[in-house]
Amino acid sequence: MQITKHKVAAIHYTLTDNQGNVLDSSSGRDPLHYIHGMGNLIPGMEEGLEGKAKGDKFNLKVSPEKGYGVKSDDLMQQVPRSAFGTQQVEVGMQFQTNQGQVLTVTKVGLDSITVDANHPLAGVELNFAVEVMEIRNATEEELAHGHVHGPGGHHH
Ligand code: ZN
C-alpha cells in the first residue's frame, strides 16, 4: 500500500533548520498519524509523502512557501502596553489569541509592545527526516471529521 489520497499514514519525523538545530521531532513519542490529501500537514510534507510505502525512509527539504509561509511585515503590530495589564512582558514571549494565532513579542517599549503574528517557522527552510511506519485506509467517519481516530488520533 502506498500513501495516496484518504490513506491514514503514521510517520516518524525529525525537523531541523539549515543550521542543524532540531525544531521538532516525534522521536520518543507515538508516530504522527494524519489523513493524506486533506490539508492535515503542510503542503511540502504531503507532496513528499505522496506515493511512499511503509518502511520508506527519506529526507525532505521544504521551502517556506510550502511550509509555514513567508514572513510578512503586515503581521507585525504595535499594541499598547496596557493591553497586557500588569503582566511582565519580555522579548521572545509567546501568547495565543482567542483565534488560536500565536503572537511573539519582538520589542518591548516604554508604552508599546511589538508583536509578530507570523508563524514562528515562517520564512524558515525546513529539513525533515521521515520514516513511514504504517499506512491504512481512512474510515468513513474519519473522512467526515477530517482527522484520525483511535491510536495517535482523536478519542471521542
Ligand atoms: Zn472525529
Backbone and ligand atoms as CSV (ligand in chain L), in Angstrom:
chain,resi,resn,atom,element,x,y,z
A,1,MET,N,N,0.845,-1.210,0.000
A,1,MET,CA,C,0.000,0.000,0.000
A,1,MET,C,C,0.875,1.253,0.000
A,2,GLN,N,N,0.462,2.229,-0.790
A,2,GLN,CA,C,1.212,3.485,-0.850
A,2,GLN,C,C,0.376,4.628,-0.265
A,3,ILE,N,N,1.058,5.696,0.078
A,3,ILE,CA,C,0.346,6.866,0.600
A,3,ILE,C,C,-0.288,7.613,-0.566
A,4,THR,N,N,-1.605,7.593,-0.595
A,4,THR,CA,C,-2.364,8.337,-1.596
A,4,THR,C,C,-3.522,9.011,-0.866
A,5,LYS,N,N,-4.337,9.739,-1.629
A,5,LYS,CA,C,-5.431,10.492,-1.037
A,5,LYS,C,C,-6.318,9.610,-0.151
A,6,HIS,N,N,-6.610,10.103,1.054
A,6,HIS,CA,C,-7.512,9.457,2.010
A,6,HIS,C,C,-6.949,8.185,2.645
A,7,LYS,N,N,-5.630,8.017,2.564
A,7,LYS,CA,C,-4.986,6.989,3.373
A,7,LYS,C,C,-4.577,7.632,4.702
A,8,VAL,N,N,-4.642,6.846,5.763
A,8,VAL,CA,C,-4.090,7.297,7.046
A,8,VAL,C,C,-2.657,6.785,7.112
A,9,ALA,N,N,-1.720,7.691,7.329
A,9,ALA,CA,C,-0.323,7.285,7.451
A,9,ALA,C,C,0.196,7.648,8.834
A,10,ALA,N,N,1.050,6.795,9.363
A,10,ALA,CA,C,1.751,7.085,10.614
A,10,ALA,C,C,3.221,7.286,10.261
A,11,ILE,N,N,3.755,8.426,10.675
A,11,ILE,CA,C,5.154,8.728,10.328
A,11,ILE,C,C,5.936,9.175,11.553
A,12,HIS,N,N,7.209,8.823,11.550
A,12,HIS,CA,C,8.139,9.439,12.496
A,12,HIS,C,C,8.922,10.493,11.721
A,13,TYR,N,N,9.208,11.604,12.385
A,13,TYR,CA,C,9.909,12.670,11.678
A,13,TYR,C,C,10.799,13.435,12.643
A,14,THR,N,N,11.847,14.016,12.095
A,14,THR,CA,C,12.658,14.977,12.831
A,14,THR,C,C,12.829,16.183,11.930
A,15,LEU,N,N,12.553,17.352,12.492
A,15,LEU,CA,C,12.630,18.606,11.734
A,15,LEU,C,C,13.829,19.417,12.213
A,16,THR,N,N,14.705,19.770,11.280
A,16,THR,CA,C,15.833,20.638,11.630
A,16,THR,C,C,15.850,21.858,10.722
A,17,ASP,N,N,16.450,22.936,11.212
A,17,ASP,CA,C,16.648,24.103,10.349
A,17,ASP,C,C,17.979,23.928,9.609
A,18,ASN,N,N,18.340,24.924,8.786
A,18,ASN,CA,C,19.556,24.788,7.972
A,18,ASN,C,C,20.830,24.807,8.801
A,19,GLN,N,N,20.714,25.210,10.083
A,19,GLN,CA,C,21.880,25.204,10.963
A,19,GLN,C,C,21.997,23.875,11.725
A,20,GLY,N,N,21.025,22.987,11.483
A,20,GLY,CA,C,21.093,21.676,12.139
A,20,GLY,C,C,20.420,21.618,13.506
A,21,ASN,N,N,19.782,22.728,13.920
A,21,ASN,CA,C,19.045,22.701,15.196
A,21,ASN,C,C,17.769,21.892,15.043
A,22,VAL,N,N,17.518,21.000,15.992
A,22,VAL,CA,C,16.285,20.218,15.956
A,22,VAL,C,C,15.131,21.094,16.451
A,23,LEU,N,N,14.132,21.319,15.586
A,23,LEU,CA,C,12.999,22.185,15.928
A,23,LEU,C,C,11.832,21.372,16.453
A,24,ASP,N,N,11.722,20.145,15.986
A,24,ASP,CA,C,10.601,19.296,16.384
A,24,ASP,C,C,10.952,17.865,16.000
A,25,SER,N,N,10.435,16.924,16.779
A,25,SER,CA,C,10.688,15.527,16.457
A,25,SER,C,C,9.642,14.653,17.117
A,26,SER,N,N,9.270,13.580,16.436
A,26,SER,CA,C,8.333,12.628,17.028
A,26,SER,C,C,9.100,11.530,17.765
A,27,SER,N,N,10.409,11.622,17.748
A,27,SER,CA,C,11.251,10.619,18.402
A,27,SER,C,C,10.908,10.522,19.883
A,28,GLY,N,N,10.711,9.305,20.369
A,28,GLY,CA,C,10.363,9.116,21.774
A,28,GLY,C,C,8.878,9.289,22.045
A,29,ARG,N,N,8.109,9.631,21.014
A,29,ARG,CA,C,6.654,9.749,21.146
A,29,ARG,C,C,6.002,8.760,20.182
A,30,ASP,N,N,4.668,8.727,20.208
A,30,ASP,CA,C,3.959,7.955,19.191
A,30,ASP,C,C,4.189,8.636,17.847
A,31,PRO,N,N,4.188,7.847,16.775
A,31,PRO,CA,C,4.312,8.497,15.461
A,31,PRO,C,C,3.133,9.427,15.205
A,32,LEU,N,N,3.327,10.370,14.305
A,32,LEU,CA,C,2.260,11.292,13.903
A,32,LEU,C,C,1.321,10.573,12.934
A,33,HIS,N,N,0.029,10.571,13.239
A,33,HIS,CA,C,-0.970,9.997,12.341
A,33,HIS,C,C,-1.716,11.128,11.644
A,34,TYR,N,N,-1.938,10.989,10.340
A,34,TYR,CA,C,-2.689,12.025,9.625
A,34,TYR,C,C,-3.399,11.401,8.439
A,35,ILE,N,N,-4.402,12.120,7.918
A,35,ILE,CA,C,-5.101,11.672,6.712
A,35,ILE,C,C,-4.497,12.405,5.521
A,36,HIS,N,N,-3.996,11.654,4.559
A,36,HIS,CA,C,-3.330,12.260,3.408
A,36,HIS,C,C,-4.342,12.957,2.488
A,37,GLY,N,N,-3.944,14.113,1.983
A,37,GLY,CA,C,-4.744,14.805,0.976
A,37,GLY,C,C,-5.874,15.652,1.536
A,38,MET,N,N,-5.853,15.923,2.839
A,38,MET,CA,C,-6.920,16.746,3.426
A,38,MET,C,C,-6.364,18.005,4.079
A,39,GLY,N,N,-5.112,18.304,3.789
A,39,GLY,CA,C,-4.528,19.512,4.349
A,39,GLY,C,C,-4.185,19.395,5.824
A,40,ASN,N,N,-4.064,18.177,6.329
A,40,ASN,CA,C,-3.679,17.985,7.737
A,40,ASN,C,C,-2.247,18.463,7.984
A,41,LEU,N,N,-1.371,18.258,6.987
A,41,LEU,CA,C,0.038,18.639,7.134
A,41,LEU,C,C,0.364,19.789,6.188
A,42,ILE,N,N,1.530,20.423,6.402
A,42,ILE,CA,C,1.957,21.475,5.477
A,42,ILE,C,C,2.109,20.870,4.072
A,43,PRO,N,N,1.817,21.684,3.027
A,43,PRO,CA,C,1.786,21.160,1.651
A,43,PRO,C,C,3.073,20.438,1.239
A,44,GLY,N,N,4.235,20.981,1.578
A,44,GLY,CA,C,5.506,20.382,1.166
A,44,GLY,C,C,5.693,18.990,1.743
A,45,MET,N,N,5.184,18.783,2.947
A,45,MET,CA,C,5.288,17.486,3.595
A,45,MET,C,C,4.374,16.480,2.898
A,46,GLU,N,N,3.152,16.883,2.583
A,46,GLU,CA,C,2.224,15.968,1.909
A,46,GLU,C,C,2.741,15.609,0.517
A,47,GLU,N,N,3.318,16.579,-0.188
A,47,GLU,CA,C,3.890,16.291,-1.512
A,47,GLU,C,C,5.001,15.261,-1.401
A,48,GLY,N,N,5.856,15.404,-0.390
A,48,GLY,CA,C,6.983,14.490,-0.220
A,48,GLY,C,C,6.547,13.094,0.159
A,49,LEU,N,N,5.398,12.989,0.830
A,49,LEU,CA,C,4.922,11.687,1.300
A,49,LEU,C,C,4.105,10.942,0.248
A,50,GLU,N,N,3.609,11.679,-0.743
A,50,GLU,CA,C,2.780,11.082,-1.791
A,50,GLU,C,C,3.488,9.886,-2.436
A,51,GLY,N,N,2.837,8.738,-2.465
A,51,GLY,CA,C,3.383,7.566,-3.152
A,51,GLY,C,C,4.376,6.747,-2.340
A,52,LYS,N,N,4.700,7.213,-1.138
A,52,LYS,CA,C,5.653,6.480,-0.306
A,52,LYS,C,C,4.998,5.235,0.303
A,53,ALA,N,N,5.831,4.233,0.646
A,53,ALA,CA,C,5.335,2.972,1.201
A,53,ALA,C,C,5.845,2.771,2.625
A,54,LYS,N,N,5.219,1.838,3.329
A,54,LYS,CA,C,5.632,1.515,4.692
A,54,LYS,C,C,7.099,1.123,4.707
A,55,GLY,N,N,7.844,1.665,5.658
A,55,GLY,CA,C,9.268,1.343,5.768
A,55,GLY,C,C,10.166,2.312,5.020
A,56,ASP,N,N,9.581,3.156,4.159
A,56,ASP,CA,C,10.395,4.141,3.428
A,56,ASP,C,C,10.983,5.159,4.404
A,57,LYS,N,N,12.266,5.453,4.205
A,57,LYS,CA,C,12.950,6.495,4.982
A,57,LYS,C,C,13.504,7.489,3.988
A,58,PHE,N,N,13.302,8.767,4.226
A,58,PHE,CA,C,13.818,9.747,3.273
A,58,PHE,C,C,13.982,11.115,3.930
A,59,ASN,N,N,14.757,11.963,3.263
A,59,ASN,CA,C,14.940,13.338,3.709
A,59,ASN,C,C,14.182,14.254,2.772
A,60,LEU,N,N,13.624,15.297,3.342
A,60,LEU,CA,C,12.763,16.186,2.578
A,60,LEU,C,C,13.079,17.630,2.941
A,61,LYS,N,N,13.326,18.437,1.913
A,61,LYS,CA,C,13.555,19.862,2.144
A,61,LYS,C,C,12.305,20.617,1.723
A,62,VAL,N,N,11.778,21.440,2.604
A,62,VAL,CA,C,10.538,22.155,2.323
A,62,VAL,C,C,10.789,23.659,2.394
A,63,SER,N,N,10.429,24.359,1.312
A,63,SER,CA,C,10.606,25.811,1.263
A,63,SER,C,C,9.554,26.478,2.150
A,64,PRO,N,N,9.824,27.711,2.613
A,64,PRO,CA,C,8.815,28.422,3.415
A,64,PRO,C,C,7.460,28.512,2.724
A,65,GLU,N,N,7.475,28.665,1.384
A,65,GLU,CA,C,6.219,28.784,0.636
A,65,GLU,C,C,5.357,27.540,0.801
A,66,LYS,N,N,6.007,26.373,0.923
A,66,LYS,CA,C,5.257,25.136,1.093
A,66,LYS,C,C,5.320,24.634,2.527
A,67,GLY,N,N,5.834,25.513,3.398
A,67,GLY,CA,C,5.912,25.166,4.814
A,67,GLY,C,C,4.982,26.067,5.605
A,68,TYR,N,N,5.571,26.935,6.431
A,68,TYR,CA,C,4.763,27.790,7.294
A,68,TYR,C,C,4.630,29.213,6.771
A,69,GLY,N,N,4.945,29.379,5.473
A,69,GLY,CA,C,4.729,30.675,4.857
A,69,GLY,C,C,5.943,31.586,4.945
A,70,VAL,N,N,5.869,32.678,4.189
A,70,VAL,CA,C,6.926,33.678,4.158
A,70,VAL,C,C,6.606,34.717,5.223
A,71,LYS,N,N,7.631,35.281,5.815
A,71,LYS,CA,C,7.383,36.308,6.840
A,71,LYS,C,C,6.768,37.555,6.209
A,72,SER,N,N,5.723,38.069,6.826
A,72,SER,CA,C,5.077,39.267,6.310
A,72,SER,C,C,5.153,40.395,7.336
A,73,ASP,N,N,5.617,41.575,6.862
A,73,ASP,CA,C,5.708,42.734,7.762
A,73,ASP,C,C,4.329,43.182,8.237
A,74,ASP,N,N,3.309,42.867,7.417
A,74,ASP,CA,C,1.951,43.263,7.789
A,74,ASP,C,C,1.491,42.580,9.073
A,75,LEU,N,N,2.166,41.497,9.428
A,75,LEU,CA,C,1.748,40.748,10.618
A,75,LEU,C,C,2.496,41.189,11.876
A,76,MET,N,N,3.323,42.234,11.709
A,76,MET,CA,C,3.980,42.825,12.880
A,76,MET,C,C,3.100,43.982,13.333
A,77,GLN,N,N,2.776,44.055,14.585
A,77,GLN,CA,C,1.996,45.209,15.023
A,77,GLN,C,C,2.351,45.661,16.424
A,78,GLN,N,N,2.117,46.971,16.640
A,78,GLN,CA,C,2.361,47.550,17.950
A,78,GLN,C,C,1.057,47.586,18.724
A,79,VAL,N,N,1.115,47.158,19.940
A,79,VAL,CA,C,-0.069,47.246,20.793
A,79,VAL,C,C,0.309,48.018,22.054
A,80,PRO,N,N,-0.668,48.738,22.628
A,80,PRO,CA,C,-0.357,49.478,23.841
A,80,PRO,C,C,0.012,48.531,24.979
A,81,ARG,N,N,0.943,48.949,25.761
A,81,ARG,CA,C,1.410,48.117,26.861
A,81,ARG,C,C,0.253,47.749,27.801
A,82,SER,N,N,-0.701,48.671,27.911
A,82,SER,CA,C,-1.825,48.444,28.829
A,82,SER,C,C,-2.637,47.206,28.445
A,83,ALA,N,N,-2.528,46.774,27.170
A,83,ALA,CA,C,-3.264,45.589,26.729
A,83,ALA,C,C,-2.809,44.346,27.484
A,84,PHE,N,N,-1.617,44.410,28.042
A,84,PHE,CA,C,-1.089,43.251,28.763
A,84,PHE,C,C,-1.303,43.361,30.269
A,85,GLY,N,N,-1.955,44.440,30.704
A,85,GLY,CA,C,-2.235,44.610,32.123
A,85,GLY,C,C,-0.951,44.706,32.934
A,86,THR,N,N,-0.927,44.007,34.051
A,86,THR,CA,C,0.236,44.092,34.938
A,86,THR,C,C,1.258,42.992,34.634
A,87,GLN,N,N,0.967,42.205,33.579
A,87,GLN,CA,C,1.842,41.088,33.234
A,87,GLN,C,C,3.236,41.566,32.825
A,88,GLN,N,N,4.234,40.866,33.296
A,88,GLN,CA,C,5.609,41.127,32.881
A,88,GLN,C,C,5.781,40.657,31.435
A,89,VAL,N,N,6.250,41.534,30.543
A,89,VAL,CA,C,6.381,41.152,29.132
A,89,VAL,C,C,7.843,41.254,28.706
A,90,GLU,N,N,8.345,40.197,28.095
A,90,GLU,CA,C,9.733,40.184,27.635
A,90,GLU,C,C,9.810,39.730,26.188
A,91,VAL,N,N,10.858,40.169,25.504
A,91,VAL,CA,C,11.088,39.739,24.118
A,91,VAL,C,C,11.201,38.217,24.068
A,92,GLY,N,N,10.504,37.631,23.100
A,92,GLY,CA,C,10.560,36.176,22.937
A,92,GLY,C,C,9.364,35.471,23.552
A,93,MET,N,N,8.607,36.189,24.397
A,93,MET,CA,C,7.410,35.579,24.987
A,93,MET,C,C,6.371,35.352,23.906
A,94,GLN,N,N,5.597,34.290,24.068
A,94,GLN,CA,C,4.562,33.999,23.091
A,94,GLN,C,C,3.194,33.953,23.748
A,95,PHE,N,N,2.221,34.478,23.054
A,95,PHE,CA,C,0.847,34.480,23.524
A,95,PHE,C,C,-0.045,33.870,22.460
A,96,GLN,N,N,-1.128,33.279,22.888
A,96,GLN,CA,C,-2.089,32.763,21.920
A,96,GLN,C,C,-3.348,33.610,21.987
A,97,THR,N,N,-3.826,34.061,20.820
A,97,THR,CA,C,-5.051,34.854,20.790
A,97,THR,C,C,-6.255,33.911,20.875
A,98,ASN,N,N,-7.429,34.501,21.046
A,98,ASN,CA,C,-8.650,33.695,21.099
A,98,ASN,C,C,-8.888,32.958,19.787
A,99,GLN,N,N,-8.299,33.455,18.699
A,99,GLN,CA,C,-8.448,32.795,17.393
A,99,GLN,C,C,-7.401,31.703,17.197
A,100,GLY,N,N,-6.561,31.496,18.192
A,100,GLY,CA,C,-5.568,30.427,18.088
A,100,GLY,C,C,-4.273,30.871,17.420
A,101,GLN,N,N,-4.177,32.173,17.112
A,101,GLN,CA,C,-2.985,32.710,16.490
A,101,GLN,C,C,-1.892,32.894,17.552
A,102,VAL,N,N,-0.654,32.557,17.200
A,102,VAL,CA,C,0.440,32.719,18.154
A,102,VAL,C,C,1.158,34.043,17.888
A,103,LEU,N,N,1.258,34.867,18.919
A,103,LEU,CA,C,1.953,36.150,18.813
A,103,LEU,C,C,3.267,36.052,19.574
A,104,THR,N,N,4.343,36.509,18.931
A,104,THR,CA,C,5.647,36.515,19.592
A,104,THR,C,C,6.050,37.962,19.846
A,105,VAL,N,N,6.451,38.274,21.053
A,105,VAL,CA,C,6.891,39.624,21.386
A,105,VAL,C,C,8.281,39.840,20.809
A,106,THR,N,N,8.432,40.886,19.957
A,106,THR,CA,C,9.734,41.141,19.341
A,106,THR,C,C,10.391,42.411,19.883
A,107,LYS,N,N,9.597,43.281,20.529
A,107,LYS,CA,C,10.163,44.508,21.060
A,107,LYS,C,C,9.302,44.989,22.223
A,108,VAL,N,N,9.944,45.399,23.287
A,108,VAL,CA,C,9.207,45.921,24.433
A,108,VAL,C,C,9.603,47.374,24.630
A,109,GLY,N,N,8.650,48.275,24.419
A,109,GLY,CA,C,8.912,49.699,24.596
A,109,GLY,C,C,8.318,50.194,25.897
A,110,LEU,N,N,8.499,51.480,26.150
A,110,LEU,CA,C,8.014,52.072,27.396
A,110,LEU,C,C,6.495,51.964,27.482
A,111,ASP,N,N,5.808,52.346,26.389
A,111,ASP,CA,C,4.348,52.311,26.431
A,111,ASP,C,C,3.731,51.456,25.340
A,112,SER,N,N,4.576,50.820,24.516
A,112,SER,CA,C,4.026,49.949,23.485
A,112,SER,C,C,4.863,48.685,23.345
A,113,ILE,N,N,4.207,47.659,22.838
A,113,ILE,CA,C,4.860,46.365,22.666
A,113,ILE,C,C,4.658,45.919,21.236
A,114,THR,N,N,5.720,45.463,20.573
A,114,THR,CA,C,5.605,44.987,19.203
A,114,THR,C,C,5.464,43.474,19.221
A,115,VAL,N,N,4.401,43.013,18.567
A,115,VAL,CA,C,4.192,41.573,18.480
A,115,VAL,C,C,4.202,41.145,17.016
A,116,ASP,N,N,4.647,39.925,16.800
A,116,ASP,CA,C,4.775,39.349,15.466
A,116,ASP,C,C,3.802,38.188,15.366
A,117,ALA,N,N,2.837,38.299,14.433
A,117,ALA,CA,C,1.828,37.247,14.287
A,117,ALA,C,C,2.221,36.229,13.219
A,118,ASN,N,N,3.430,36.396,12.651
A,118,ASN,CA,C,3.897,35.365,11.726
A,118,ASN,C,C,4.074,34.063,12.493
A,119,HIS,N,N,3.865,32.950,11.819
A,119,HIS,CA,C,4.148,31.662,12.449
A,119,HIS,C,C,5.632,31.651,12.841
A,120,PRO,N,N,5.950,31.098,14.014
A,120,PRO,CA,C,7.364,31.092,14.433
A,120,PRO,C,C,8.298,30.468,13.388
A,121,LEU,N,N,7.774,29.614,12.523
A,121,LEU,CA,C,8.617,28.980,11.499
A,121,LEU,C,C,8.417,29.603,10.114
A,122,ALA,N,N,7.714,30.751,10.053
A,122,ALA,CA,C,7.563,31.447,8.768
A,122,ALA,C,C,8.948,31.870,8.283
A,123,GLY,N,N,9.201,31.712,6.990
A,123,GLY,CA,C,10.473,32.129,6.409
A,123,GLY,C,C,11.612,31.156,6.652
A,124,VAL,N,N,11.333,30.043,7.320
A,124,VAL,CA,C,12.382,29.074,7.640
A,124,VAL,C,C,12.321,27.901,6.664
A,125,GLU,N,N,13.479,27.552,6.109
A,125,GLU,CA,C,13.570,26.349,5.276
A,125,GLU,C,C,13.591,25.137,6.203
A,126,LEU,N,N,12.736,24.171,5.906
A,126,LEU,CA,C,12.557,23.032,6.815
A,126,LEU,C,C,13.220,21.784,6.242
A,127,ASN,N,N,13.957,21.095,7.078
A,127,ASN,CA,C,14.599,19.841,6.664
A,127,ASN,C,C,14.029,18.703,7.488
A,128,PHE,N,N,13.291,17.829,6.832
A,128,PHE,CA,C,12.662,16.711,7.537
A,128,PHE,C,C,13.396,15.409,7.239
A,129,ALA,N,N,13.603,14.608,8.267
A,129,ALA,CA,C,13.981,13.204,8.099
A,129,ALA,C,C,12.726,12.422,8.465
A,130,VAL,N,N,12.235,11.623,7.522
A,130,VAL,CA,C,10.930,10.988,7.684
A,130,VAL,C,C,11.045,9.475,7.567
A,131,GLU,N,N,10.267,8.759,8.358
A,131,GLU,CA,C,10.138,7.314,8.201
A,131,GLU,C,C,8.656,6.960,8.232
A,132,VAL,N,N,8.212,6.208,7.233
A,132,VAL,CA,C,6.801,5.809,7.155
A,132,VAL,C,C,6.615,4.528,7.973
A,133,MET,N,N,5.793,4.598,9.005
A,133,MET,CA,C,5.619,3.462,9.913
A,133,MET,C,C,4.436,2.575,9.533
A,134,GLU,N,N,3.378,3.194,9.051
A,134,GLU,CA,C,2.141,2.450,8.802
A,134,GLU,C,C,1.276,3.182,7.798
A,135,ILE,N,N,0.522,2.429,7.019
A,135,ILE,CA,C,-0.456,3.038,6.102
A,135,ILE,C,C,-1.727,2.196,6.148
A,136,ARG,N,N,-2.869,2.848,6.232
A,136,ARG,CA,C,-4.148,2.129,6.163
A,136,ARG,C,C,-5.192,3.036,5.509
A,137,ASN,N,N,-6.334,2.445,5.175
A,137,ASN,CA,C,-7.420,3.264,4.637
A,137,ASN,C,C,-8.071,4.066,5.763
A,138,ALA,N,N,-8.477,5.281,5.457
A,138,ALA,CA,C,-9.248,6.066,6.429
A,138,ALA,C,C,-10.669,5.513,6.473
A,139,THR,N,N,-11.311,5.580,7.650
A,139,THR,CA,C,-12.708,5.166,7.752
A,139,THR,C,C,-13.608,6.308,7.267
A,140,GLU,N,N,-14.868,5.964,6.973
A,140,GLU,CA,C,-15.843,6.980,6.546
A,140,GLU,C,C,-15.940,8.099,7.582
A,141,GLU,N,N,-15.961,7.666,8.841
A,141,GLU,CA,C,-16.111,8.624,9.931
A,141,GLU,C,C,-14.906,9.572,10.003
A,142,GLU,N,N,-13.721,9.030,9.818
A,142,GLU,CA,C,-12.518,9.867,9.841
A,142,GLU,C,C,-12.553,10.880,8.701
A,143,LEU,N,N,-12.992,10.433,7.526
A,143,LEU,CA,C,-13.052,11.354,6.390
A,143,LEU,C,C,-14.086,12.445,6.630
A,144,ALA,N,N,-15.198,12.076,7.266
A,144,ALA,CA,C,-16.243,13.063,7.563
A,144,ALA,C,C,-15.731,14.100,8.561
A,145,HIS,N,N,-14.937,13.640,9.534
A,145,HIS,CA,C,-14.418,14.554,10.552
A,145,HIS,C,C,-13.160,15.295,10.087
A,146,GLY,N,N,-12.429,14.694,9.142
A,146,GLY,CA,C,-11.204,15.330,8.658
A,146,GLY,C,C,-9.999,15.091,9.541
A,147,HIS,N,N,-10.114,14.143,10.481
A,147,HIS,CA,C,-8.954,13.820,11.323
A,147,HIS,C,C,-8.967,12.339,11.698
A,148,VAL,N,N,-7.832,11.869,12.190
A,148,VAL,CA,C,-7.652,10.461,12.524
A,148,VAL,C,C,-8.266,10.148,13.877
A,149,HIS,N,N,-8.913,8.982,13.958
A,149,HIS,CA,C,-9.447,8.483,15.237
A,149,HIS,C,C,-8.569,7.339,15.753
A,150,GLY,N,N,-8.743,7.027,17.024
A,150,GLY,CA,C,-8.044,5.882,17.603
A,150,GLY,C,C,-6.607,6.211,17.953
A,151,PRO,N,N,-5.735,5.198,17.987
A,151,PRO,CA,C,-4.346,5.434,18.416
A,151,PRO,C,C,-3.686,6.525,17.597
A,152,GLY,N,N,-3.115,7.501,18.245
A,152,GLY,CA,C,-2.444,8.594,17.560
A,152,GLY,C,C,-3.378,9.656,17.045
A,153,GLY,N,N,-4.687,9.485,17.273
A,153,GLY,CA,C,-5.650,10.471,16.763
A,153,GLY,C,C,-6.609,10.932,17.840
A,154,HIS,N,N,-7.776,11.401,17.410
A,154,HIS,CA,C,-8.772,11.915,18.342
A,154,HIS,C,C,-9.504,10.767,19.034
A,155,HIS,N,N,-9.824,10.960,20.280
A,155,HIS,CA,C,-10.621,9.981,21.020
A,155,HIS,C,C,-11.927,10.652,21.406
A,156,HIS,N,N,-12.982,10.346,20.720
A,156,HIS,CA,C,-14.274,10.926,21.087
A,156,HIS,C,C,-15.413,10.121,20.493
L,1,ZN,ZN,ZN,-13.568,12.869,14.909
